[in-house]
Amino acid sequence: MSVRELVVLGTASQVPTRHRNHNGYLLRWDGEGILFDPGEGTQRQMLRAGAAAHDLNRICVTHFHGDHSLGLAGVIQRINLDKVPHEITAHYPRSGQRFFDRLRYATAYRETVALTEAPVDTDGPLHRTAGYTLEARRLSHPVEAFGYRLVEPDGRRMLPDRLAAHGIKGPDIGRIQREGTLDGVPLEEVSEVRRGQRFAFVMDTRLCDGVYALAEGCDMLVIESTFLDEDEELAVEFGHLTAGQAARVARDAGVRHLVLTHFSQRYTDPEEFERQARAAGYEGELTVAHDLLRVPLPKRR
């Protein structure tokens, strides 16, 4: 059975707190695992969440600030210690290659796994599989940063009443799906487009074109909301978003499930992020993330 869910490993901005680990997010997409922004402590958080190195197929780093990348060293060494049997690919800003190299080889260990480096330096598709296309968009932060987006190809939903009207049943349903036509009846006559799911991951950034492009039409948007709206000047100065800004992006982009995360330690009431997001006009499903939370992707439209 396919599983599509977000496993939240950490939600703190800049420094960990007693209740929030540094960033870390594992997206389970059918049989693949994509680890986003492994901050310090990610390896232990994976253990607590029941996730193993074997679950990983891809690592995506938005930028090289420590709360988003210091966990790389431990995760990469654990991948090799456990001798993960499949290739793992790492995406990260090409301008941070020196930081990736230092983290990959922070200490001595035995390399046993093929870790493919696939640095990002431009907007657009990064990788295609049968199940999704991984895309990147440039963000606006004091250091170069990219957000990521998964887009599932559109499929087709069979329509029972139209199948019955054409007398198509049993094995013939599979045949028309495979071949595109059956006895002169085209697939389009007995089915409709089933829109593929879309997931976006947006971390440290000011409002910019990349934020909107990543969020457009997403079933789930995981996005930083470091500050509350009363501190918008700080957000702009340091290259971050407020809860209201993130919610307005989600509202305007037609996002179905908004996940707010990456919270400054200055705030003690998580519910205020939800209140401000709702006040900004977002009416979809809303989650204020906490560590070790599991969030299923919405069912297909």
N, C-alpha and C positions, 0 to 999 in steps of 0.2 A: 504494500500500500504506500502510495506517495505521501510524503510529509513535507509541508511547507510551513516553517515557523521561524520566528526570530527568538534566539536565546540571548538574553541580555546578561553580559558578564560584568559590566561595570558602567557607571553613569556619572562619575565625578569629573569636574572640569579642573584642570591644572594640578590639583593635589588630591590624593585620596582622603576620605574622612572615616570616622568610625563606622559609618553605615554605607559608604559608597566607595567601591574600588575605582581605580583608574579605568578608562574606557576599554571596551571589548565587546564585540557583538558577533555572534555566530548565526549565520543564515543557513538553515537546512532547506535545501531546494531539491525535492525528490531524493535521489541518491547521492547528492553532492553536499559538501559543507564549505561555506565561504566565510572566512574569518576577517572581520573588518576591524582595523585600528586596535591592535593588541597592545594596550598600555601595560605598565608594570603590574605584575600580579595576575596576568591573564591565565598563565598555566595553572595556577591554583584555583582560579575561578572556574576554569573548564572542569577540573576535577569535581568541584562542588556542584556543578550543573550536570554532571553525568556525561560530559563530552570528552572524547579521547582524541589523541593526535591522528589516529586512523580515520577520524571523521572528516578531516580537512582535505580539501582538494585545491583550494585557492586562498591566498591571503591578499587583501586589498588595504593599502595604507593611504589615507588621504593626504597626510603631510607629516613632516618630521619634527613635531613638538613631542616632548617626552611622554605626555599623558596619552598619546596616540600611537607610540611606537617602541617604548622602552621594553615592552614585553616580547618583542620580536626575538631577542637573543634566547630567552628561555623556551619559547615555542619552537623555534627552529632546532634547538638542541634536543628537545623532547621528540620531535619528529624523527630525528636521526637515532636517538636512543631506542625508540620503539620500532625502528626499522619499518616505517610505513611502506607498504609494498607498491604504492602507485606514485606517479609523478605529482608534484605540487608546484603550482605556479604562483609567483609573487608579483603583484602590481604595486607601483609606488611612483611618486614624481621623480623623473630622471634627474632633476636638479639636486635631489637628495641622495644620489648614488653613494657618495662617500659615507653618509650616515648609515645607509643600508649595509654597506661593506663592513663597517665597524661593528654593527649589531650582529650581523651574520657570523662574524669571526671574533666575537668579543672575548672568548676564552678558547682554550684547546678542547677539542672533542673529535670523535671519529665520524666522518661523513659517510652515511650509508644510504642516503636518499637523494634522488634526482630532484633538486630544487631549481626550477627554471625561473630566471629573472626576466621580467617583462615590464621594464620601466615605461612610464606614461609621460608624454611631452606635448600632447595635442588633444583636442576634443574629438570624440567619435567612437566607433566600435573598437573594442580591444580583443574580443574573443567570441566566437560563435560555437555553440553546441546544438544538438537537436532540441534541447529544452529551453535555451535562452540565448540572447545576445547580451554580452556585458559591454556597457558603454561608460565613458568618462566625460566629465565636463569641468572646466576650470572654474575655481571659486576665487573669492577675494579675501585674502588673509595676509598678515605680514610676511609669511613665507609661502612659497608656492604650494598650492593645495588643489586637489581634484576631488570631486564627488563621483559616486558610482551609481549605475542604474542597470537593472536586469529587465529585459523585455522578452517575454515568451511569445513565440510566433502565434498568430491567430490560427484557430482550428475551425472545425465545423461541428455544429450540434444537429443531430438527426431529429427530424420532426415526425413523430409516430403517425399523426393523421395523414400526412402526405405520403408516407411510406405505404400506409394501408390503402390509400386511394389508388396507388399504382400497383398494388398487390405484391409489394416487396416485403419479404419477411425472412426470418431465419438466417442461414448462411449468406443469402443474397445481400443482406444489409452490409456485411463485412466486405463483400465483393464490390459493391458500388462505392464504398469508401476507399478501397484500394485502387480501383480502376478508373473512377471518376464518371462512369456511365454504365448503365445496364439496360439492355434491350431498348436503346434509344432514349432512356430517361437519364438526364444529366444529374450529377450529384447536387447541383445548386437547386434543382427542383424539389428535392426532398430534405433539404437541410438549410441551416442559416449559419452565418459567421458567429463563431464563439471567440470573443475577444481574449487574447492572451493576457496573463497577469503581468503586472509591472510593479517593481520594487525599487525604491531609491534610498540612498544613504548619503546624507549631507551633513558634514561636520563643519569645523570652524570656518566661518565666512560671514562677511557682510551681505546684505541684499545685493544680488547681481544677476545678470542674465543666466548664468549657469545654474543658480538655485531654481529658477522658474523652469528651465529646460529639464532639469532632473525630476522635478515634482510633477510635471504635466501628466495628468490622467493616471496617476499611480494608485494601485490598490493599497499599498502601504508606503508611507514616507517616514523614515527615521531621520530626525533632524535635530540639530542642536538648538537649545533655547537657554543659553548660558545665563542670560540676564532677564529680570522682570522689566516691564515697560518703563517704569520710572527711572531706570538706569540706561535708557537708550543711548545717551551720549557716550557712556562707557563702552557699550556694545560697538558702536561705530568706531571709536578710537582704537579698540583692541581687535577688531575684525570678527565680531560675533553677532548673533541674533538675539532678539528678545522673544518671549513667549508669544506676544501679540503679533510680531512680525512673522514668526514661523507659522502661526495659525492662519494669517491672511494669505500667505503663500499657498498653504494647503487648501484654503477655501477657494481661491481663484483658480487653482490648478485642478480642482475636482477630485482631490484625494479622498479615498474612502476611509482609510484608517491612518490617523496621525499619531506617531510615537515621538513624544518630546523627551530629550535626554541631555546630558552634558551640562549639569547644573553647577553654578558657582557655590562655593562653600558659604558665601555670605547669607544665603537664604535658609531658613529653618522650616518653612511651611510649604511642602510640595504641592498642596492643594491650590496655592495661589497661582501656580503655573496653569493649572486647568481653568481656574476662574478667568484668568486673563485671556486664555486661548478662546474660551467660549464668548467672552465679551468682544473679541475681535471678529466674531461672526462665523466661526467654524462650527458646523452642525453634524459632521460625520463622527465616526467612532474615534475616541480619543483615549490615549494611554499616556500617563506620566510615568515614565519607566523607573524601575528600581532594580537593584542587582538581583540576578538569578531569576528574573521574570521570564516566562515563556509566552510569546504572543503569536498565535496562529495567523497566517495570512487570511484575509477575507475569502469566502467562497467566490468562485467565478461569477461574473455578472450573468 
